[in-house]
């Protein structure tokens, strides 16, 4: 029974792609606020939502490939900040989904 419950739980767990320009360390406060907002909306990381981060590390030319990777991996939604948004929009032009 426990295995079946875990399988149902995995199916309900959505995963979010988070795409940002700076390195992870530079976005720590932004990520903490994002996680808090998810919790306030009822999304608990590890229970019903998983987050995968992609960092361009200041290299804007990396954004299209990082966004495309999140799309290929079928993120339910991609969260972007500032200049990362056009890359995510372009990568998702043929696939739409919602959390």
C-alpha atoms as an extended CHARMM CRD file, in Angstrom:
* protein
*
        99  EXT
         1         1  UNK       CA              0.0000000000        0.0000000000        0.0000000000  PROA      1               0.0000000000
         2         2  UNK       CA              2.8060000000        2.4540000000        0.8100000000  PROA      2               0.0000000000
         3         3  UNK       CA              4.3310000000        2.0550000000       -2.6660000000  PROA      3               0.0000000000
         4         4  UNK       CA              0.9820000000        2.8440000000       -4.2810000000  PROA      4               0.0000000000
         5         5  UNK       CA              0.5730000000        5.9440000000       -2.0900000000  PROA      5               0.0000000000
         6         6  UNK       CA              4.0780000000        7.1490000000       -3.1020000000  PROA      6               0.0000000000
         7         7  UNK       CA              3.2570000000        6.5990000000       -6.7810000000  PROA      7               0.0000000000
         8         8  UNK       CA              0.0550000000        8.6860000000       -6.4790000000  PROA      8               0.0000000000
         9         9  UNK       CA              2.0040000000       11.3590000000       -4.6270000000  PROA      9               0.0000000000
        10        10  UNK       CA              4.6190000000       11.5370000000       -7.4060000000  PROA      10              0.0000000000
        11        11  UNK       CA              1.8880000000       11.9590000000      -10.0060000000  PROA      11              0.0000000000
        12        12  UNK       CA              0.4230000000       14.8980000000       -8.0940000000  PROA      12              0.0000000000
        13        13  UNK       CA              3.8110000000       16.5010000000       -7.5880000000  PROA      13              0.0000000000
        14        14  UNK       CA              4.3750000000       19.2190000000      -10.1540000000  PROA      14              0.0000000000
        15        15  UNK       CA              7.7930000000       20.4910000000      -10.9330000000  PROA      15              0.0000000000
        16        16  UNK       CA              8.7110000000       24.0530000000      -11.5430000000  PROA      16              0.0000000000
        17        17  UNK       CA             11.6480000000       25.2810000000      -13.5740000000  PROA      17              0.0000000000
        18        18  UNK       CA             13.3230000000       28.4120000000      -12.2250000000  PROA      18              0.0000000000
        19        19  UNK       CA             15.4920000000       30.3180000000      -14.7040000000  PROA      19              0.0000000000
        20        20  UNK       CA             17.6300000000       33.2600000000      -13.6620000000  PROA      20              0.0000000000
        21        21  UNK       CA             20.6180000000       35.1910000000      -14.9560000000  PROA      21              0.0000000000
        22        22  UNK       CA             23.0210000000       35.4210000000      -11.9980000000  PROA      22              0.0000000000
        23        23  UNK       CA             24.6810000000       32.5350000000      -10.1840000000  PROA      23              0.0000000000
        24        24  UNK       CA             22.7020000000       30.7410000000       -7.4790000000  PROA      24              0.0000000000
        25        25  UNK       CA             24.4930000000       32.4870000000       -4.6230000000  PROA      25              0.0000000000
        26        26  UNK       CA             23.4950000000       35.8870000000       -5.9850000000  PROA      26              0.0000000000
        27        27  UNK       CA             19.8240000000       34.8760000000       -6.1120000000  PROA      27              0.0000000000
        28        28  UNK       CA             19.5200000000       33.3390000000       -2.6320000000  PROA      28              0.0000000000
        29        29  UNK       CA             17.1430000000       36.0070000000       -1.3160000000  PROA      29              0.0000000000
        30        30  UNK       CA             14.9640000000       35.8600000000       -4.4470000000  PROA      30              0.0000000000
        31        31  UNK       CA             14.7760000000       32.0570000000       -4.2330000000  PROA      31              0.0000000000
        32        32  UNK       CA             13.8780000000       32.1920000000       -0.5310000000  PROA      32              0.0000000000
        33        33  UNK       CA             11.0150000000       34.6040000000       -1.2940000000  PROA      33              0.0000000000
        34        34  UNK       CA              9.8520000000       32.3990000000       -4.1760000000  PROA      34              0.0000000000
        35        35  UNK       CA              9.7950000000       29.3210000000       -1.9440000000  PROA      35              0.0000000000
        36        36  UNK       CA              7.8940000000       31.2480000000        0.7190000000  PROA      36              0.0000000000
        37        37  UNK       CA              5.3120000000       32.3260000000       -1.8570000000  PROA      37              0.0000000000
        38        38  UNK       CA              4.8640000000       28.7400000000       -2.9860000000  PROA      38              0.0000000000
        39        39  UNK       CA              4.3260000000       27.6050000000        0.6170000000  PROA      39              0.0000000000
        40        40  UNK       CA              1.7840000000       30.3750000000        1.1690000000  PROA      40              0.0000000000
        41        41  UNK       CA             -0.0720000000       29.1420000000       -1.9310000000  PROA      41              0.0000000000
        42        42  UNK       CA             -0.1120000000       25.5800000000       -0.5710000000  PROA      42              0.0000000000
        43        43  UNK       CA              2.7970000000       24.1820000000       -2.5690000000  PROA      43              0.0000000000
        44        44  UNK       CA              5.2690000000       22.3700000000       -0.3430000000  PROA      44              0.0000000000
        45        45  UNK       CA              8.6090000000       21.5580000000       -1.8900000000  PROA      45              0.0000000000
        46        46  UNK       CA              9.1810000000       17.8140000000       -1.8080000000  PROA      46              0.0000000000
        47        47  UNK       CA              5.5010000000       17.0760000000       -1.1760000000  PROA      47              0.0000000000
        48        48  UNK       CA              3.4830000000       18.5170000000       -4.0610000000  PROA      48              0.0000000000
        49        49  UNK       CA              6.0250000000       20.6000000000       -5.9390000000  PROA      49              0.0000000000
        50        50  UNK       CA              9.6530000000       20.1900000000       -6.9630000000  PROA      50              0.0000000000
        51        51  UNK       CA             11.8830000000       22.9800000000       -8.2190000000  PROA      51              0.0000000000
        52        52  UNK       CA             14.7580000000       22.6830000000      -10.6680000000  PROA      52              0.0000000000
        53        53  UNK       CA             17.0200000000       25.6640000000      -11.0270000000  PROA      53              0.0000000000
        54        54  UNK       CA             18.9360000000       26.8120000000      -14.0720000000  PROA      54              0.0000000000
        55        55  UNK       CA             21.4890000000       29.5990000000      -13.6800000000  PROA      55              0.0000000000
        56        56  UNK       CA             23.0110000000       31.4930000000      -16.6030000000  PROA      56              0.0000000000
        57        57  UNK       CA             25.7750000000       32.7460000000      -14.2780000000  PROA      57              0.0000000000
        58        58  UNK       CA             25.7240000000       36.1510000000      -15.8950000000  PROA      58              0.0000000000
        59        59  UNK       CA             25.9610000000       34.7800000000      -19.4460000000  PROA      59              0.0000000000
        60        60  UNK       CA             22.8520000000       35.8970000000      -21.2900000000  PROA      60              0.0000000000
        61        61  UNK       CA             23.7150000000       33.7590000000      -24.3080000000  PROA      61              0.0000000000
        62        62  UNK       CA             23.1190000000       30.6410000000      -22.1340000000  PROA      62              0.0000000000
        63        63  UNK       CA             19.4710000000       31.5240000000      -21.4710000000  PROA      63              0.0000000000
        64        64  UNK       CA             17.9040000000       30.0010000000      -24.6150000000  PROA      64              0.0000000000
        65        65  UNK       CA             19.5170000000       26.6020000000      -24.0380000000  PROA      65              0.0000000000
        66        66  UNK       CA             18.7090000000       26.5970000000      -20.3200000000  PROA      66              0.0000000000
        67        67  UNK       CA             15.0760000000       27.4750000000      -21.0830000000  PROA      67              0.0000000000
        68        68  UNK       CA             14.8920000000       24.8190000000      -23.7970000000  PROA      68              0.0000000000
        69        69  UNK       CA             16.2050000000       22.2440000000      -21.3220000000  PROA      69              0.0000000000
        70        70  UNK       CA             13.3810000000       23.0310000000      -18.8950000000  PROA      70              0.0000000000
        71        71  UNK       CA             10.8590000000       22.6790000000      -21.7130000000  PROA      71              0.0000000000
        72        72  UNK       CA             12.3480000000       19.3580000000      -22.8630000000  PROA      72              0.0000000000
        73        73  UNK       CA             12.1350000000       18.0890000000      -19.2990000000  PROA      73              0.0000000000
        74        74  UNK       CA              8.4570000000       19.1210000000      -19.2960000000  PROA      74              0.0000000000
        75        75  UNK       CA              8.3550000000       21.6480000000      -16.4880000000  PROA      75              0.0000000000
        76        76  UNK       CA              4.7700000000       22.3980000000      -15.4820000000  PROA      76              0.0000000000
        77        77  UNK       CA              5.7100000000       26.0780000000      -15.3270000000  PROA      77              0.0000000000
        78        78  UNK       CA              8.8890000000       28.0840000000      -15.8050000000  PROA      78              0.0000000000
        79        79  UNK       CA              9.5610000000       30.9840000000      -13.4710000000  PROA      79              0.0000000000
        80        80  UNK       CA             11.8190000000       33.7000000000      -14.8550000000  PROA      80              0.0000000000
        81        81  UNK       CA             13.1690000000       37.0170000000      -13.7260000000  PROA      81              0.0000000000
        82        82  UNK       CA             13.8070000000       40.0810000000      -15.8920000000  PROA      82              0.0000000000
        83        83  UNK       CA             15.8460000000       39.3820000000      -19.0300000000  PROA      83              0.0000000000
        84        84  UNK       CA             15.3980000000       35.5990000000      -18.7200000000  PROA      84              0.0000000000
        85        85  UNK       CA             11.7140000000       35.9280000000      -19.6610000000  PROA      85              0.0000000000
        86        86  UNK       CA             12.1170000000       36.2790000000      -23.4680000000  PROA      86              0.0000000000
        87        87  UNK       CA             14.2610000000       33.1160000000      -23.6040000000  PROA      87              0.0000000000
        88        88  UNK       CA             11.6410000000       31.1270000000      -21.6980000000  PROA      88              0.0000000000
        89        89  UNK       CA              8.8410000000       32.5450000000      -23.8360000000  PROA      89              0.0000000000
        90        90  UNK       CA             10.6440000000       31.5490000000      -27.0170000000  PROA      90              0.0000000000
        91        91  UNK       CA             11.3510000000       28.0570000000      -25.6920000000  PROA      91              0.0000000000
        92        92  UNK       CA              7.7180000000       27.5140000000      -24.7330000000  PROA      92              0.0000000000
        93        93  UNK       CA              6.1300000000       28.8780000000      -27.8970000000  PROA      93              0.0000000000
        94        94  UNK       CA              5.0240000000       25.3600000000      -28.9240000000  PROA      94              0.0000000000
        95        95  UNK       CA              4.1650000000       23.9550000000      -25.4890000000  PROA      95              0.0000000000
        96        96  UNK       CA              1.8120000000       25.4000000000      -22.8910000000  PROA      96              0.0000000000
        97        97  UNK       CA              1.0260000000       23.9740000000      -19.4730000000  PROA      97              0.0000000000
        98        98  UNK       CA             -0.1880000000       25.2170000000      -16.1290000000  PROA      98              0.0000000000
        99        99  UNK       CA              0.5880000000       24.5000000000      -12.5220000000  PROA      99              0.0000000000
